[in-house]
Amino acid sequence: MAKYFKTYTAKMNQAQKKSLYNEYKDSPMYFDKPLTFNEFFAQKNILEMVSMKCLYCHFEVNVSYYMYQFLIDDNTVAFPFDECHKCGNHQLVPLDVYNKLNS
């Protein structure tokens, strides 16, 4: 499947890495024991990020692509989408997709 959005590699300090790891640990996406901090950051492309924007309220945020990559790699979805952190609508999409829909 074609990739309809861009990602970038983030440079994170230790506090930002801890926050990303806690987000992973608190997500219901794994079924077994979560990876350790070091195992988590040893994964390929773990610091890959995607810029997202809400189609409803136009809120912008950068999020970890890790949380969406399995669905995209399995061709389940064409691009990440999620609930907006500001308005709560399920219309948070990659900035590239937002721009195409609003051009």
TORROBA-85748 format. One record per atom (N, C-alpha, C): residue number from 1; residue in one letter; atom name; x, y, z. Coordinates in Angstrom, 3 decimals. Each point is the difference from the previous one (the first is absolute). Layout:
BEGIN
+-----+----+----+----------+----------+----------+
!   i ! aa ! at !       px !       py !       pz !
+-----+----+----+----------+----------+----------+
! NUM !  A ! CA !        X !        Y !        Z !
...
+-----+----+----+----------+----------+----------+
END
This chain:
BEGIN
+-----+----+----+----------+----------+----------+
!   i ! aa ! at !       px !       py !       pz !
+-----+----+----+----------+----------+----------+
!   1 !  M !  N !    0.844 !   -1.179 !    0.000 !
!   1 !  M ! CA !   -0.844 !    1.179 !    0.000 !
!   1 !  M !  C !    0.888 !    1.240 !    0.000 !
!   2 !  A !  N !   -0.399 !    0.989 !   -0.746 !
!   2 !  A ! CA !    0.753 !    1.244 !   -0.065 !
!   2 !  A !  C !   -0.074 !    0.725 !    1.339 !
!   3 !  K !  N !    1.030 !    0.745 !    0.294 !
!   3 !  K ! CA !    0.027 !    0.774 !    1.231 !
!   3 !  K !  C !   -0.503 !    1.405 !   -0.326 !
!   4 !  Y !  N !   -1.102 !    0.412 !    0.614 !
!   4 !  Y ! CA !   -0.665 !    1.258 !   -0.311 !
!   4 !  Y !  C !    0.416 !    1.148 !    0.910 !
!   5 !  F !  N !    1.071 !   -0.182 !    0.735 !
!   5 !  F ! CA !    0.422 !    1.010 !    0.953 !
!   5 !  F !  C !    1.488 !   -0.152 !    0.267 !
!   6 !  K !  N !    0.598 !    1.061 !    0.539 !
!   6 !  K ! CA !    1.428 !   -0.002 !    0.308 !
!   6 !  K !  C !    0.216 !   -0.227 !    1.492 !
!   7 !  T !  N !    1.136 !   -0.564 !    0.309 !
!   7 !  T ! CA !    0.436 !   -0.145 !    1.388 !
!   7 !  T !  C !    1.372 !    0.649 !    0.124 !
!   8 !  Y !  N !    0.430 !    0.210 !    1.218 !
!   8 !  Y ! CA !    1.336 !    0.532 !    0.257 !
!   8 !  Y !  C !    0.557 !   -0.662 !    1.249 !
!   9 !  T !  N !    1.310 !    0.028 !    0.142 !
!   9 !  T ! CA !    0.644 !   -0.582 !    1.174 !
!   9 !  T !  C !    0.225 !    1.093 !    1.035 !
!  10 !  A !  N !   -0.532 !   -0.218 !    1.180 !
!  10 !  A ! CA !    0.089 !    0.982 !    1.077 !
!  10 !  A !  C !    1.300 !   -0.168 !    0.782 !
!  11 !  K !  N !    0.489 !    1.108 !    0.501 !
!  11 !  K ! CA !    1.116 !   -0.010 !    0.948 !
!  11 !  K !  C !   -0.625 !    0.276 !    1.357 !
!  12 !  M !  N !    0.068 !   -0.994 !    0.889 !
!  12 !  M ! CA !   -0.670 !    0.112 !    1.291 !
!  12 !  M !  C !    0.986 !   -0.021 !    1.152 !
!  13 !  N !  N !   -0.310 !    0.804 !    1.021 !
!  13 !  N ! CA !    0.788 !   -0.073 !    1.224 !
!  13 !  N !  C !   -0.553 !   -1.140 !    0.857 !
!  14 !  Q !  N !    0.611 !   -0.253 !    1.125 !
!  14 !  Q ! CA !   -0.377 !   -1.134 !    0.843 !
!  14 !  Q !  C !   -1.445 !    0.117 !    0.519 !
!  15 !  A !  N !   -0.422 !    1.198 !    0.357 !
!  15 !  A ! CA !   -1.369 !    0.199 !    0.500 !
!  15 !  A !  C !   -1.024 !   -0.293 !   -1.100 !
!  16 !  Q !  N !    0.289 !    0.420 !   -1.227 !
!  16 !  Q ! CA !   -0.904 !   -0.262 !   -1.119 !
!  16 !  Q !  C !   -0.053 !   -1.500 !   -0.312 !
!  17 !  K !  N !    1.146 !   -0.666 !    0.076 !
!  17 !  K ! CA !    0.023 !   -1.445 !   -0.220 !
!  17 !  K !  C !   -0.815 !   -0.720 !    1.066 !
!  18 !  K !  N !    0.127 !    0.439 !    1.247 !
!  18 !  K ! CA !   -0.764 !   -0.618 !    1.081 !
!  18 !  K !  C !   -1.494 !    0.193 !   -0.225 !
!  19 !  S !  N !   -0.403 !    1.174 !   -0.463 !
!  19 !  S ! CA !   -1.404 !    0.271 !   -0.284 !
!  19 !  S !  C !   -0.520 !   -0.904 !   -1.125 !
!  20 !  L !  N !    0.788 !   -0.169 !   -1.055 !
!  20 !  L ! CA !   -0.380 !   -0.876 !   -1.105 !
!  20 !  L !  C !   -0.104 !   -1.444 !    0.474 !
!  21 !  Y !  N !    0.936 !   -0.427 !    0.833 !
!  21 !  Y ! CA !   -0.037 !   -1.367 !    0.526 !
!  21 !  Y !  C !   -1.236 !   -0.208 !    0.880 !
!  22 !  N !  N !   -0.329 !    0.978 !    0.832 !
!  22 !  N ! CA !   -1.188 !   -0.114 !    0.857 !
!  22 !  N !  C !   -1.274 !   -0.053 !   -0.837 !
!  23 !  E !  N !   -0.036 !    0.747 !   -1.095 !
!  23 !  E ! CA !   -1.150 !   -0.045 !   -0.910 !
!  23 !  E !  C !   -0.148 !   -1.413 !   -0.573 !
!  24 !  Y !  N !    1.120 !   -0.598 !   -0.378 !
!  24 !  Y ! CA !   -0.006 !   -1.379 !   -0.506 !
!  24 !  Y !  C !   -0.501 !   -0.968 !    1.080 !
!  25 !  K !  N !    0.571 !    0.117 !    1.201 !
!  25 !  K ! CA !   -0.375 !   -0.915 !    1.088 !
!  25 !  K !  C !   -1.471 !    0.093 !    0.372 !
!  26 !  D !  N !   -0.554 !    1.206 !   -0.076 !
!  26 !  D ! CA !   -1.385 !    0.219 !    0.394 !
!  26 !  D !  C !   -1.002 !   -0.322 !   -1.106 !
!  27 !  S !  N !    0.491 !   -0.284 !   -1.205 !
!  27 !  S ! CA !   -0.923 !   -0.293 !   -1.104 !
!  27 !  S !  C !   -0.426 !   -1.462 !    0.050 !
!  28 !  P !  N !   -1.214 !   -0.290 !   -0.441 !
!  28 !  P ! CA !   -0.499 !   -1.389 !    0.016 !
!  28 !  P !  C !    0.429 !   -0.801 !   -1.226 !
!  29 !  M !  N !    1.014 !    0.457 !   -0.752 !
!  29 !  M ! CA !    0.343 !   -0.649 !   -1.257 !
!  29 !  M !  C !    0.824 !   -1.278 !    0.147 !
!  30 !  Y !  N !    0.563 !   -0.256 !    1.159 !
!  30 !  Y ! CA !    0.748 !   -1.237 !    0.158 !
!  30 !  Y !  C !   -0.802 !   -0.964 !    0.868 !
!  31 !  F !  N !    0.235 !   -1.295 !   -0.216 !
!  31 !  F ! CA !   -0.773 !   -1.016 !    0.707 !
!  31 !  F !  C !    0.806 !   -0.703 !    1.081 !
!  32 !  D !  N !    1.280 !    0.185 !   -0.023 !
!  32 !  D ! CA !    0.882 !   -0.685 !    0.924 !
!  32 !  D !  C !    0.755 !    1.044 !    0.816 !
!  33 !  K !  N !    1.033 !   -0.426 !    0.653 !
!  33 !  K ! CA !    0.836 !    0.902 !    0.789 !
!  33 !  K !  C !    0.632 !    1.054 !   -0.918 !
!  34 !  P !  N !   -0.065 !    1.282 !    0.378 !
!  34 !  P ! CA !    0.590 !    1.043 !   -0.852 !
!  34 !  P !  C !    1.520 !   -0.120 !   -0.049 !
!  35 !  L !  N !    0.568 !    0.569 !   -1.051 !
!  35 !  L ! CA !    1.454 !    0.045 !   -0.134 !
!  35 !  L !  C !    0.584 !    0.882 !    1.099 !
!  36 !  T !  N !    1.255 !   -0.237 !    0.337 !
!  36 !  T ! CA !    0.681 !    0.890 !    0.931 !
!  36 !  T !  C !    0.319 !    1.302 !   -0.734 !
!  37 !  F !  N !    0.395 !    1.005 !    0.744 !
!  37 !  F ! CA !    0.367 !    1.288 !   -0.578 !
!  37 !  F !  C !    1.079 !   -0.179 !   -1.064 !
!  38 !  N !  N !    1.059 !   -0.738 !    0.345 !
!  38 !  N ! CA !    1.106 !   -0.205 !   -0.950 !
!  38 !  N !  C !   -0.431 !   -0.814 !   -1.213 !
!  39 !  E !  N !   -0.816 !   -1.032 !    0.184 !
!  39 !  E ! CA !   -0.509 !   -0.792 !   -1.123 !
!  39 !  E !  C !   -0.876 !    0.858 !   -0.914 !
!  40 !  F !  N !   -0.813 !    0.842 !    0.612 !
!  40 !  F ! CA !   -0.891 !    0.866 !   -0.761 !
!  40 !  F !  C !    0.791 !    0.915 !   -0.931 !
!  41 !  F !  N !    1.044 !    0.642 !    0.523 !
!  41 !  F ! CA !    0.774 !    0.943 !   -0.801 !
!  41 !  F !  C !    1.049 !   -0.674 !   -0.890 !
!  42 !  A !  N !    0.169 !   -1.288 !    0.123 !
!  42 !  A ! CA !    0.894 !   -0.740 !   -0.899 !
!  42 !  A !  C !   -0.708 !   -0.379 !   -1.307 !
!  43 !  Q !  N !   -1.311 !    0.180 !   -0.047 !
!  43 !  Q ! CA !   -0.765 !   -0.343 !   -1.199 !
!  43 !  Q !  C !    0.317 !    0.945 !   -1.150 !
!  44 !  K !  N !   -0.095 !   -0.527 !   -1.208 !
!  44 !  K ! CA !    0.259 !    0.782 !   -1.204 !
!  44 !  K !  C !   -1.056 !    1.109 !   -0.140 !
!  45 !  N !  N !    0.450 !    1.191 !   -0.310 !
!  45 !  N ! CA !   -0.860 !    1.162 !   -0.281 !
!  45 !  N !  C !   -0.911 !    0.399 !    1.153 !
!  46 !  I !  N !    0.382 !   -0.269 !    1.214 !
!  46 !  I ! CA !   -0.863 !    0.299 !    1.143 !
!  46 !  I !  C !   -0.194 !    1.510 !    0.198 !
!  47 !  L !  N !    0.923 !    0.814 !   -0.474 !
!  47 !  L ! CA !   -0.127 !    1.446 !    0.156 !
!  47 !  L !  C !   -0.636 !    0.660 !   -1.223 !
!  48 !  E !  N !   -0.626 !   -0.807 !   -0.845 !
!  48 !  E ! CA !   -0.681 !    0.539 !   -1.172 !
!  48 !  E !  C !   -1.308 !    0.659 !    0.446 !
!  49 !  M !  N !   -0.216 !    1.217 !   -0.447 !
!  49 !  M ! CA !   -1.156 !    0.785 !    0.428 !
!  49 !  M !  C !   -0.802 !    0.439 !   -1.220 !
!  50 !  V !  N !   -1.258 !    0.364 !    0.245 !
!  50 !  V ! CA !   -0.866 !    0.524 !   -1.051 !
!  50 !  V !  C !   -0.719 !    1.238 !    0.545 !
!  51 !  S !  N !   -0.029 !    1.051 !   -0.820 !
!  51 !  S ! CA !   -0.723 !    1.218 !    0.361 !
!  51 !  S !  C !   -1.471 !   -0.204 !   -0.341 !
!  52 !  M !  N !   -0.872 !    0.233 !    0.974 !
!  52 !  M ! CA !   -1.432 !   -0.231 !   -0.162 !
!  52 !  M !  C !   -0.767 !    1.318 !    0.199 !
!  53 !  K !  N !   -1.170 !    0.079 !   -0.653 !
!  53 !  K ! CA !   -0.852 !    1.181 !    0.137 !
!  53 !  K !  C !   -1.457 !   -0.437 !   -0.032 !
!  54 !  C !  N !   -0.801 !    0.629 !    0.843 !
!  54 !  C ! CA !   -1.424 !   -0.338 !    0.107 !
!  54 !  C !  C !   -0.796 !    0.662 !   -1.128 !
!  55 !  L !  N !   -0.782 !   -0.797 !   -0.687 !
!  55 !  L ! CA !   -0.860 !    0.517 !   -1.064 !
!  55 !  L !  C !   -1.126 !    0.873 !    0.553 !
!  56 !  Y !  N !   -0.328 !   -0.169 !    1.264 !
!  56 !  Y ! CA !   -1.117 !    0.737 !    0.606 !
!  56 !  Y !  C !    0.444 !    1.327 !    0.628 !
!  57 !  C !  N !    0.966 !   -0.070 !    0.941 !
!  57 !  C ! CA !    0.380 !    1.222 !    0.732 !
!  57 !  C !  C !    1.371 !    0.548 !   -0.396 !
!  58 !  H !  N !    0.704 !   -0.700 !   -0.883 !
!  58 !  H ! CA !    1.292 !    0.426 !   -0.548 !
!  58 !  H !  C !    1.155 !   -0.052 !    1.002 !
!  59 !  F !  N !   -0.184 !   -0.708 !    1.100 !
!  59 !  F ! CA !    1.064 !   -0.214 !    0.993 !
!  59 !  F !  C !    1.127 !   -0.807 !   -0.646 !
!  60 !  E !  N !    1.250 !    0.363 !    0.273 !
!  60 !  E ! CA !    1.158 !   -0.706 !   -0.548 !
!  60 !  E !  C !    0.820 !   -0.620 !    1.111 !
!  61 !  V !  N !    0.516 !   -1.209 !   -0.259 !
!  61 !  V ! CA !    0.829 !   -0.702 !    0.973 !
!  61 !  V !  C !    0.910 !   -0.978 !   -0.748 !
!  62 !  N !  N !    1.170 !   -0.247 !    0.536 !
!  62 !  N ! CA !    0.907 !   -1.010 !   -0.541 !
!  62 !  N !  C !   -0.119 !   -1.238 !    0.870 !
!  63 !  V !  N !   -0.195 !   -1.145 !   -0.631 !
!  63 !  V ! CA !   -0.184 !   -1.247 !    0.737 !
!  63 !  V !  C !    0.932 !   -1.074 !   -0.533 !
!  64 !  S !  N !    0.220 !   -1.007 !    0.819 !
!  64 !  S ! CA !    0.851 !   -1.107 !   -0.392 !
!  64 !  S !  C !   -0.692 !   -0.854 !   -1.053 !
!  65 !  Y !  N !    0.692 !   -0.223 !   -1.086 !
!  65 !  Y ! CA !   -0.516 !   -0.861 !   -1.065 !
!  65 !  Y !  C !   -0.086 !   -1.448 !    0.473 !
!  66 !  Y !  N !    0.764 !   -0.346 !    1.005 !
!  66 !  Y ! CA !    0.038 !   -1.366 !    0.537 !
!  66 !  Y !  C !   -1.395 !   -0.510 !    0.341 !
!  67 !  M !  N !   -0.843 !    0.883 !    0.520 !
!  67 !  M ! CA !   -1.335 !   -0.399 !    0.440 !
!  67 !  M !  C !   -0.910 !   -0.397 !   -1.165 !
!  68 !  Y !  N !    0.360 !    0.385 !   -1.214 !
!  68 !  Y ! CA !   -0.837 !   -0.261 !   -1.171 !
!  68 !  Y !  C !    0.645 !   -0.931 !   -1.022 !
!  69 !  Q !  N !    1.311 !   -0.200 !    0.078 !
!  69 !  Q ! CA !    0.724 !   -0.667 !   -1.080 !
!  69 !  Q !  C !   -0.478 !   -1.419 !   -0.283 !
!  70 !  F !  N !   -0.450 !   -0.723 !    1.011 !
!  70 !  F ! CA !   -0.429 !   -1.385 !   -0.231 !
!  70 !  F !  C !   -1.260 !   -0.054 !   -0.858 !
!  71 !  L !  N !   -0.939 !    0.902 !    0.255 !
!  71 !  L ! CA !   -1.224 !    0.048 !   -0.810 !
!  71 !  L !  C !    0.302 !    0.395 !   -1.444 !
!  72 !  I !  N !    0.947 !    0.893 !   -0.175 !
!  72 !  I ! CA !    0.361 !    0.450 !   -1.341 !
!  72 !  I !  C !    0.811 !   -1.077 !   -0.722 !
!  73 !  D !  N !    0.945 !   -0.627 !    0.702 !
!  73 !  D ! CA !    0.801 !   -1.070 !   -0.608 !
!  73 !  D !  C !   -0.854 !   -1.193 !   -0.405 !
!  74 !  D !  N !   -1.079 !   -0.250 !    0.752 !
!  74 !  D ! CA !   -0.915 !   -1.111 !   -0.317 !
!  74 !  D !  C !   -1.059 !    0.398 !   -1.029 !
!  75 !  N !  N !    0.075 !    1.235 !   -0.521 !
!  75 !  N ! CA !   -0.972 !    0.527 !   -0.962 !
!  75 !  N !  C !   -1.426 !    0.045 !    0.559 !
!  76 !  T !  N !   -0.110 !    0.158 !    1.311 !
!  76 !  T ! CA !   -1.303 !    0.135 !    0.641 !
!  76 !  T !  C !   -0.556 !    1.409 !   -0.217 !
!  77 !  V !  N !    0.877 !    1.005 !    0.076 !
!  77 !  V ! CA !   -0.367 !    1.395 !   -0.248 !
!  77 !  V !  C !    1.043 !    0.622 !   -0.912 !
!  78 !  A !  N !   -0.389 !    1.044 !   -0.726 !
!  78 !  A ! CA !    0.921 !    0.669 !   -0.929 !
!  78 !  A !  C !    0.869 !    1.043 !    0.695 !
!  79 !  F !  N !   -0.488 !    0.542 !    1.109 !
!  79 !  F ! CA !    0.746 !    1.014 !    0.745 !
!  79 !  F !  C !   -0.519 !    0.014 !    1.436 !
!  80 !  P !  N !    0.800 !    0.543 !    0.925 !
!  80 !  P ! CA !   -0.451 !    0.061 !    1.387 !
!  80 !  P !  C !   -1.171 !    0.959 !    0.151 !
!  81 !  F !  N !   -0.900 !   -0.310 !    0.882 !
!  81 !  F ! CA !   -1.053 !    0.923 !    0.404 !
!  81 !  F !  C !   -0.319 !   -0.316 !    1.448 !
!  82 !  D !  N !   -0.425 !    1.016 !    0.723 !
!  82 !  D ! CA !   -0.195 !   -0.181 !    1.434 !
!  82 !  D !  C !   -0.956 !    1.051 !    0.530 !
!  83 !  E !  N !   -0.265 !   -0.096 !    1.305 !
!  83 !  E ! CA !   -0.822 !    0.987 !    0.686 !
!  83 !  E !  C !    0.845 !    1.232 !    0.279 !
!  84 !  C !  N !   -0.557 !    1.165 !   -0.279 !
!  84 !  C ! CA !    0.698 !    1.260 !    0.247 !
!  84 !  C !  C !    0.151 !    0.214 !    1.502 !
!  85 !  H !  N !    1.183 !    0.417 !    0.414 !
!  85 !  H ! CA !    0.283 !    0.247 !    1.412 !
!  85 !  H !  C !   -0.721 !    1.241 !    0.515 !
!  86 !  K !  N !   -0.390 !    0.885 !   -0.910 !
!  86 !  K ! CA !   -0.642 !    1.255 !    0.415 !
!  86 !  K !  C !   -1.527 !   -0.092 !   -0.015 !
!  87 !  C !  N !   -0.592 !   -0.402 !   -1.135 !
!  87 !  C ! CA !   -1.464 !    0.038 !   -0.120 !
!  87 !  C !  C !   -0.672 !   -1.359 !    0.214 !
!  88 !  G !  N !    0.784 !   -1.080 !   -0.038 !
!  88 !  G ! CA !   -0.553 !   -1.322 !    0.242 !
!  88 !  G !  C !   -0.622 !   -0.670 !   -1.210 !
!  89 !  N !  N !   -0.044 !    0.693 !   -1.142 !
!  89 !  N ! CA !   -0.533 !   -0.617 !   -1.216 !
!  89 !  N !  C !    1.032 !   -0.956 !   -0.594 !
!  90 !  H !  N !   -0.473 !   -1.028 !   -0.632 !
!  90 !  H ! CA !    0.882 !   -1.012 !   -0.598 !
!  90 !  H !  C !    0.405 !    0.457 !   -1.406 !
!  91 !  Q !  N !    0.686 !    1.162 !   -0.052 !
!  91 !  Q ! CA !    0.345 !    0.593 !   -1.289 !
!  91 !  Q !  C !    1.442 !    0.490 !   -0.051 !
!  92 !  L !  N !    0.862 !   -0.577 !    0.805 !
!  92 !  L ! CA !    1.418 !    0.346 !   -0.009 !
!  92 !  L !  C !    0.688 !   -0.832 !   -1.071 !
!  93 !  V !  N !    0.539 !    0.655 !   -1.022 !
!  93 !  V ! CA !    0.615 !   -0.676 !   -1.139 !
!  93 !  V !  C !    1.380 !    0.596 !   -0.267 !
!  94 !  P !  N !    0.848 !   -0.690 !   -0.785 !
!  94 !  P ! CA !    1.296 !    0.585 !   -0.343 !
!  94 !  P !  C !   -0.172 !    1.350 !   -0.705 !
!  95 !  L !  N !    0.924 !    0.904 !    0.243 !
!  95 !  L ! CA !   -0.052 !    1.337 !   -0.585 !
!  95 !  L !  C !   -0.077 !   -0.070 !   -1.522 !
!  96 !  D !  N !    0.696 !   -0.939 !   -0.635 !
!  96 !  D ! CA !   -0.047 !   -0.149 !   -1.453 !
!  96 !  D !  C !   -1.410 !   -0.341 !   -0.470 !
!  97 !  V !  N !   -0.673 !   -0.866 !    0.724 !
!  97 !  V ! CA !   -1.371 !   -0.379 !   -0.349 !
!  97 !  V !  C !   -0.924 !    1.192 !    0.228 !
!  98 !  Y !  N !    0.181 !    0.691 !    1.114 !
!  98 !  Y ! CA !   -0.789 !    1.196 !    0.304 !
!  98 !  Y !  C !    0.118 !    1.006 !   -1.148 !
!  99 !  N !  N !    1.243 !    0.262 !   -0.451 !
!  99 !  N ! CA !    0.224 !    0.975 !   -1.062 !
!  99 !  N !  C !   -0.652 !   -0.442 !   -1.317 !
! 100 !  K !  N !    0.063 !   -1.288 !   -0.321 !
! 100 !  K ! CA !   -0.638 !   -0.490 !   -1.239 !
! 100 !  K !  C !   -1.523 !    0.145 !    0.073 !
! 101 !  L !  N !   -0.577 !   -0.273 !    1.143 !
! 101 !  L ! CA !   -1.448 !    0.105 !    0.141 !
! 101 !  L !  C !   -0.486 !    1.442 !    0.021 !
! 102 !  N !  N !    0.872 !    0.920 !    0.372 !
! 102 !  N ! CA !   -0.383 !    1.406 !    0.104 !
! 102 !  N !  C !    0.583 !    0.865 !   -1.107 !
! 103 !  S !  N !    0.450 !   -0.622 !   -1.078 !
! 103 !  S ! CA !    0.575 !    0.814 !   -1.092 !
! 103 !  S !  C !   -0.995 !    0.207 !   -1.114 !
+-----+----+----+----------+----------+----------+
END
